[in-house]
Amino acid sequence: MNNNKETVSKPVSKPESKPVEKPVANSKTERLQAELAELIEKAHAEKDLREKKKIIQQISKTNGELERIKSGKLLTRQAKRDLVAYSFIAPNFIGFCVFTLIPIVFAFALAFMNWDGSNPITFEGINNFKRLVGDTFFMAAMKNTIIYCIGTVPLTMVASLALAVILNQKVIGRGIFRTLAFFPYVASLVAITSVWKLLFHPSKGPINNILFTYLNVAQDKLPQWFSGGLCIVSMILFSVWKYMGYYMVIYLAGLQGISGELYEAASLDGAGPWDRFKYITWPQLSSTTFFVVVMLTINCFKIYDIAVMLAGGGSGELTTSATVLVYYIYQKAFIDWDLGYSSAVAMVLFVMVLVVTLIQFRVQADKEA
């Protein structure tokens, strides 16, 4: 009899497998998805096109953020594109900040200071602006600048428009005449001012020679073109001659944008050349004329080189009859080293240009309304 007890083998129990837990949804992702759904519904319901564009931009931004979170990337695709764009802009923007923006801000602050470039800066308040009232040279410079603007802007606009209308027609040698009209603008200022001074020389110039020989003007009464009251007149005439070619090209671009069907319909109705210009050409060129007037006005207020080259003589110094604001700013800053006062004059010039430009924009807006 076998006394050995049979050992009953117990079945080996497998470890219980735990149920796989689903990853917990990211609260930020849920929030963005909810915002995205809400924005999509809002975009469908919105009827205003401007507001709808804003909502679509928000949808695109939210969608990009969702993609970034799901992919685990640090930057979205749009952010990478923005970085590439900023990397191209950065060199020019840094140069603009260093050489333009910071000096402008410093000039604004310096207008209320007193500084000669070497000694410490001291606060002056509005004393620099008070000095402007009793400064005869500043008043003369401002008067000359305003007279120059009033004379140059309309004359240049009329001359350039007349040239554009004539040279927009089918005339023989049109390309040659366009080139000749544009040449003074691209020519060297030093060269053309030298030629101009020879033409209008008081004793040797052909202009005064014609006045003396054919119009019997006495020699002691021949005009002194670059001194006295005629100095501003000479500057105006020179500026019109130099810049009318440039603005002629702008007017030509505007004229070629006018539909020929308008002129054909007007001709069928019996409209003459003046009527076609008055009722078709001039109204169609309103935007071009606005651009020309704004640019001309700003450039006229900034006049410096023409005044120095024409009326400066050998030393480059301007008399009271020819002084303009930009030259006076240069004189006070880098000859007298009164940097605070020169900055105050610059601020006055800035305000004048700003006010005139805002008025022009307001008038244009009222016309288009």
For each residue, the residues with C-beta under 8 A, 3 or more apart:
1:
2:
3:
4:
5:
6:
7:
8:
9:
10:
11:
12:
13:
14:
15:
16:
17:
18:
19:
20:
21:
22:
23:
24:
25: 29 30
26: 29 30 69
27: 30 31
28: 31 32 69
29: 25 26 32 33 66 69 70
30: 25 26 27 33 34
31: 27 28 34 35
32: 28 29 35 36 62 65 66 69
33: 29 30 36 37 66
34: 30 31 37 38
35: 31 32 38 39 62
36: 32 33 39 40 59 62 63 66
37: 33 34 40 41
38: 34 35 41 42
39: 35 36 42 43 55 58 59 62
40: 36 37 43 44 59
41: 37 38 44 45
42: 38 39 45 46 55
43: 39 40 46 52 55 56 59
44: 40 41
45: 41 42
46: 42 43 51 52 55
47: 52
48: 51 52
49: 52 53
50: 53 54
51: 46 48 54 55
52: 43 46 47 48 49 55 56
53: 49 50 56 57
54: 50 51 57 58
55: 39 42 43 46 51 52 58 59
56: 43 52 53 59 60
57: 53 54 60 61
58: 39 54 55 61 62
59: 36 39 40 43 55 56 62 63
60: 56 57 63 64 78
61: 57 58 64 65 78
62: 32 35 36 39 58 59 65 66
63: 36 59 60 66 67
64: 60 61 67 68 76 77 78 79
65: 32 61 62 68 69 76
66: 29 32 33 36 62 63 69 70
67: 63 64 70 71 76 77
68: 64 65 71 73 74 75 76 79
69: 26 28 29 32 65 66 72
70: 29 66 67
71: 67 68
72: 69
73: 68 76
74: 68
75: 68 79 80 83
76: 64 65 67 68 73 79 80
77: 64 67 80 81
78: 60 61 64 81 82
79: 64 68 75 76 82 83
80: 75 76 77 83 84
81: 77 78 84 85
82: 78 79 85 86
83: 75 79 80 86 87
84: 80 81 87 88
85: 81 82 88 89
86: 82 83 89 90
87: 83 84 90
88: 84 85 91
89: 85 86 92 93
90: 86 87 93 94
91: 88 94 95
92: 89 95 96
93: 89 90 96 97
94: 90 91 97 98
95: 91 92 98 99
96: 92 93 99 100 101
97: 93 94 100 101 102
98: 94 95 101 102
99: 95 96 102 103
100: 96 97 103 104
101: 96 97 98 104 105
102: 97 98 99 105 106
103: 99 100 106 107
104: 100 101 107 108
105: 101 102 108 109
106: 102 103 109 110
107: 103 104 110 111 343 346 347
108: 104 105 111 343 347
109: 105 106 112 113
110: 106 107 113 115 121 339 340 343
111: 107 108 128 129 340 343 344 346 347
112: 109 123 124 125 126 128 340
113: 109 110 121 122 123 124 340 343
114: 121 122 123 124 127 128 340
115: 110 119 120 121 122 339 340
116: 119 337 338 339
117: 337 339
118:
119: 115 116
120: 115
121: 110 113 114 115
122: 113 114 115
123: 112 113 114
124: 112 113 114 127 128 340
125: 112
126: 112 129 130
127: 114 124 130 131
128: 111 112 114 124 131 132 340 341 343 344
129: 111 126 132 344 348
130: 126 127 133
131: 127 128 134 135 341 344
132: 128 129 135 138 344 345 348
133: 130
134: 131
135: 131 132 138 139
136: 139 140 320
137: 140 141 320 323 328
138: 132 135 141 142 328 345
139: 135 136 142 143
140: 136 137 143 144 320 321 323
141: 137 138 144 145 323 324 325 327 328
142: 138 139 145 146 325 348
143: 139 140 146 147
144: 140 141 147 148 232 321 322 323 324
145: 141 142 148 149 300 301 303 324 325
146: 142 143 149 150
147: 143 144 150 151 232
148: 144 145 151 152 232 235 236 239 300 303 324
149: 145 146 152 153 297 300 301
150: 146 147 153 154
151: 147 148 154 155 232 233 236
152: 148 149 155 156 236 239 240 296 300
153: 149 150 156 157 293 296 297 300
154: 150 151 157 158
155: 151 152 158 159 236 240
156: 152 153 159 160 239 240 243 244 247 296
157: 153 154 160 161 247 289 292 293 296
158: 154 155 161 162
159: 155 156 162 163 240 244
160: 156 157 163 164 243 244 245 246 247 248 250 251 292
161: 157 158 164 165 248 251 285 289
162: 158 159 165 166
163: 159 160 166 167 181 244 245 248 251
164: 160 161 167 168 248 249 251 252 254 255
165: 161 162 168 169 251 255 277 281
166: 162 163 169 171
167: 163 164 171 174 177 178 181 248 252
168: 164 165 252 255 256
169: 165 166 174
170: 174
171: 166 167 174 177
172:
173: 176 177
174: 167 169 170 171 177 178
175: 178 179
176: 173 179 180
177: 167 171 173 174 180 181
178: 167 174 175 181 182 248 249 252
179: 175 176 182 183
180: 176 177 183
181: 163 167 177 178 184 244 245 248
182: 178 179 185 186 245 246 248 249
183: 179 180 186 187 245
184: 181 187 192 241 242 245
185: 182 242 243 245 246
186: 182 183
187: 183 184 191 192
188: 191 192
189: 192 193 242 305 306 309
190: 193 194 309
191: 187 188 194 195
192: 184 187 188 189 195 196 242
193: 189 190 196 197 238 306 309 310
194: 190 191 197 198
195: 191 192 198 199
196: 192 193 199 200 234 238 310
197: 193 194 200 201 226 310
198: 194 195 201 204 205
199: 195 196 205 206 207
200: 196 197 205 207 208 225 226 234
201: 197 198 204 205 208
202: 205 208 222 223 224 225
203: 208 222
204: 198 201 209
205: 198 199 200 201 202 208 209 225
206: 199 209 210
207: 199 200 210 211 225
208: 200 201 202 203 205 211 212 217 222 223
209: 204 205 206 212 213
210: 206 207 213 214 215
211: 207 208 214 215 217 222 223
212: 208 209 215 216 217 219 222
213: 209 210
214: 210 211
215: 210 211 212
216: 212
217: 208 211 212 221 222
218: 221 222
219: 212 222
220:
221: 217 218
222: 202 203 208 211 212 217 218 219
223: 202 208 211 230
224: 202 227 228 230
225: 200 202 205 207 230 231 233 234
226: 197 200 230 231 234 310 311 322
227: 224 230 231 311 319 321 322
228: 224 231 321
229: 232 233 321
230: 223 224 225 226 227 233 234
231: 225 226 227 228 234 235 310 311 319 321 322
232: 144 147 148 151 229 235 236 321 322
233: 151 225 229 230 236 237
234: 196 200 225 226 230 231 237 238 310 311
235: 148 231 232 238 239 303 306 307 310 311 322
236: 148 151 152 155 232 233 239 240
237: 233 234 240 241
238: 193 196 234 235 241 242 306 310
239: 148 152 156 235 236 242 243 300 303 306
240: 152 155 156 159 236 237 243 244
241: 184 237 238 244
242: 184 185 189 192 238 239 245 306
243: 156 160 185 239 240 246 247 296 299
244: 156 159 160 163 181 240 241 247 248
245: 160 163 181 182 183 184 185 242 248 249
246: 160 182 185 243 249 250
247: 156 157 160 243 244 250 251 292 295 296
248: 160 161 163 164 167 178 181 182 244 245 251 252
249: 164 178 182 245 246 252 253
250: 160 246 247 253 254 288 291 292
251: 160 161 163 164 165 247 248 254 255 285 288 292
252: 164 167 168 178 248 249 255 256
253: 249 250 256 257 288
254: 164 250 251 257 258 284 285 287 288
255: 164 165 168 251 252 258 281 285
256: 168 252 253
257: 253 254 284
258: 254 255 262 263 280 281 284 285
259: 262
260: 263 264
261: 264 265
262: 258 259 265 266 280 284
263: 258 260 266 267 276 280
264: 260 261 267 268
265: 261 262 268 269
266: 262 263 269 271 275 276 279 280
267: 263 264 270 271 276
268: 264 265
269: 265 266
270: 267
271: 266 267 275 276 279
272: 275 276
273: 276 277
274: 277 278
275: 266 271 272 278 279
276: 263 266 267 271 272 273 279 280 281
277: 165 273 274 280 281 282
278: 274 275 281 282
279: 266 271 275 276 282 283
280: 258 262 263 266 276 277 283 284
281: 165 255 258 276 277 278 284 285
282: 277 278 279 285 286
283: 279 280 286
284: 254 257 258 262 280 281
285: 161 251 254 255 258 281 282 288 289
286: 282 283 289 290 364 367 368
287: 254 290 291
288: 250 251 253 254 285 291 292
289: 157 161 285 286 292 293
290: 286 287 293 294 360 364
291: 250 287 288 294 295
292: 157 160 247 250 251 288 289 295 296
293: 153 157 289 290 296 297 360
294: 290 291 297 298 357 360 361
295: 247 291 292 298 299
296: 152 153 156 157 243 247 292 293 299 300
297: 149 153 293 294 300 301 353 356 357 360
298: 294 295 301 302 353 357
299: 243 295 296 302 303
300: 145 148 149 152 153 239 296 297 303
301: 145 149 297 298 325 349 352 353 356
302: 298 299 326
303: 145 148 235 239 299 300 306 307 324 326
304: 307 308 324 326 327 330
305: 189 308 309
306: 189 193 235 238 239 242 303 309 310
307: 235 303 304 310 311 312 318 322 323 324 327
308: 304 305 311 312 316 318 327
309: 189 190 193 305 306 312
310: 193 196 197 226 231 234 235 238 306 307 322
311: 226 227 231 234 235 307 308 318 319 321 322
312: 307 308 309 315 316 317 318 322
313: 316 317
314:
315: 312
316: 308 312 313
317: 312 313
318: 307 308 311 312 322 323 324 327
319: 227 231 311 322 323
320: 136 137 140 323
321: 140 144 227 228 229 231 232 311
322: 144 226 227 231 232 235 307 310 311 312 318 319
323: 137 140 141 144 307 318 319 320 327 328
324: 141 144 145 148 303 304 307 318 327 328
325: 141 142 145 301 328 329 345 348 349
326: 302 303 304 329 330 349
327: 141 304 307 308 318 323 324 330 331
328: 137 138 141 323 324 325 331 332 345
329: 325 326 332 333 342 345 346 349
330: 304 326 327 333 334 335 342
331: 327 328 334 335 336
332: 328 329 335 336 338 341 342 345
333: 329 330 336 337 338 339 342 343
334: 330 331 337
335: 330 331 332
336: 331 332 333
337: 116 117 333 334
338: 116 332 333 341 342
339: 110 115 116 117 333 342 343
340: 110 111 112 113 114 115 124 128 343 344
341: 128 131 332 338 344 345
342: 329 330 332 333 338 339 345 346
343: 107 108 110 111 113 128 333 339 340 346 347
344: 111 128 129 131 132 340 341 347 348
345: 132 138 325 328 329 332 341 342 348 349
346: 107 111 329 342 343 349 350
347: 107 108 111 343 344 350 351
348: 129 132 142 325 344 345 351 352
349: 301 325 326 329 345 346 352 353
350: 346 347 353 354
351: 347 348 354 355
352: 301 348 349 355 356
353: 297 298 301 349 350 356 357
354: 350 351 357 358
355: 351 352 358 359
356: 297 301 352 353 359 360
357: 294 297 298 353 354 360 361
358: 354 355 361 362
359: 355 356 362 363
360: 290 293 294 297 356 357 363 364
361: 294 357 358 364 365
362: 358 359 365 366
363: 359 360 366 367
364: 286 290 360 361 367 368
365: 361 362 368 369
366: 362 363 369
367: 286 363 364
368: 286 364 365
369: 365 366
